[in-house]
C-alpha cells in the first residue's frame, strides 16, 4: 500500500498558493465566447484580483461588470497565477478582453405538444412575443427549455400519454 501512496503523491500536484489581492489568470474552459470555434478562443483570460479565499480549493474573484451572469467563485484548477517578468523595464500586455456570447432569451407562453425526433425530446413552443400569432409556434429541443420546468410539468400533467422528460420512447 505504501508504494501506491508514493506514486499517487508524485502524480498529484498541490494546489497553487494564492492569497487575497493576488492577480490570477482564469481558464476560459467553461466560458462561452464569440469566436467562431473553440480552438480560436483564448485559453486564459484576465488577469483578475482575488477578493476572498472561500476554501482551500475555491476563490472569489473580482470580475468585470459585463460578466454579471457568471458566478465569481472558481475552483483552483481553473486559476493560474500571474507570473511577473524577470526582464527589467518590460511589462507583459494583457490580452484583449473577451466578448461573451450574450444569448437573447425569449419567454415561453405555453408548451403545446411534445414528440421524439431523432431520438431526442422536442417541444412545440408558443412564445410570449408571438402570443397572438399561432403559426409562430416552433419546435425546440428539451435542452433549450431548462428555464420553464413548470410549463413542462403542466404539459405532462395535462397529457400524461405525451412524451416527457421521464418517459422513454414508446
N, C-alpha and C positions, 0 to 999 in steps of 0.2 A: 504494500500500500504506500509505503514511503516513496518508492520510485515514481508512482503516479503523481503524487503531490509535487515532487521536484519538477517533473515535466510540465505539469499544469502551471506552476509558478513561472516557468520560463516563457511560456507562450502567452500568459495574460499580462498585459501592461497595466500598471497602476494609473488611475485617472490623473490628469494633469492638475497641478496645484494652482488654483485660481482664487483670487480674493476680490471682495467688492472694490470697484474702482479700476480693476484691470481691464484692458481692452482685449477683445477676442474677435475672431472670425466665426461666422455661423455657416454651417453646411447648408447648401440650398437643396438638399435631397428631398425635403418634403414641402418645398415652396413652389407654387405654380408661377411660371414666368411667361413672358410674351414671346419668347424666342420660338422659331418655327419647329425646332426639335430639341430634345433634352440634351443632346450631345453638344449643342452650341451654347447652352446656358452656362452661367458662371458656376463654378464648383463651390467657392466660398464667397460670402457676401459680408459686408460690414466695413469697418470694424465697429463694434458696439461695446459700451461700458457695462460692466456687471453692476447692477444695483444692489442685489442681495443674494446671498447664498442660501437657497432653500434647504438643501440637504447635501450630503457628500457627492451626490450624482445629479443634482438639479440646480440650475441658476436662473435668477430673474434678470433679464436684460432690459436695457433702455432701447426700444425700437423706434424708428421714425413714425411720425403721426400717420403717414399714408398706409402703414401696416396695421391699422387698428383692428383688423379681423383676425390677426394671428395672436394667439396667447403668448405672452412674453416669457414663459418659463420653458427652458430647454434642458434636455439631458446632456450630460457632459460629453457623450460620444459625438454630439453634433457641434461641439465647440472646439476651436483651436486657438491657442494663444498667439497674439501678435508678437512677432519677433522684431526687435529693433535692429537696425543696421549697425554693423561694426565699422563701416566706411565713414570717415568723418565728412561732415557737410553734405550728406546725401540723405534725402528723405524719400521714402517709398510713397508713391502716389496711390491713393485709394482708387480702386476700380469704380467705374460709374455705378450709381445706384440702380438697382434693378427695378423694372416696372412690372408690378404684379398684375396677373390677369384679374381684372375686375369683371366678374361674371354678373350679368344682369339676372335678377331673379324675378320671375313672374309669379303672381299669386294665383293659386288654383281655386276656381269657383266650385267645381264639382267633378267627381270621377264618375263617368258614365258607364264604362264597361271594362272588362279585363279579358285577356286572352294570352295564350302562349304562341310565340312566333320565334322560330329558330331556337327552340329550347330556352327561351328567355321569357319572363313575365312582362307583359306590356299593359298599360292602362290607356283608355280613351279619356282624355282630359279636356275639360272645358275651363278656359282661363277667365279670370275676372275682367281683364281688359277687353275681352271679346264676348262678354256675357250675353248680349242681345243677338249676336251672330252665331247661330247653332252650327253653321257649316265650318266654323273655325275650330272645331274640336280636333285635337291632334293626338296621335298615338305616341306615348312616351314610355321609355323603359322604366321599370320599377325602381332602378337605382337613382333616377332623377327626381323621385318623389319622396325623398327622405324627410323633407320638411313638413309634410302633411300626413302624418300617420293616422290622424283622426278620420280623415276622409277615406283612407284606405280601409280602416275598420268599419266605417259606415257602409261602404260598398259590400264588404264581406258579410256584414250582419244582414243587410237587406237582401242580398243574393248569395246565399251560402253555397249554391252549386257552381258559382263562377270561380275561376282560378284565383287564388290569392297567394300571399307570401308563404303560408304554411301548408298549402295544398300542392300535391305533385300533379303532374300532367296525367290526365285520365285517358 
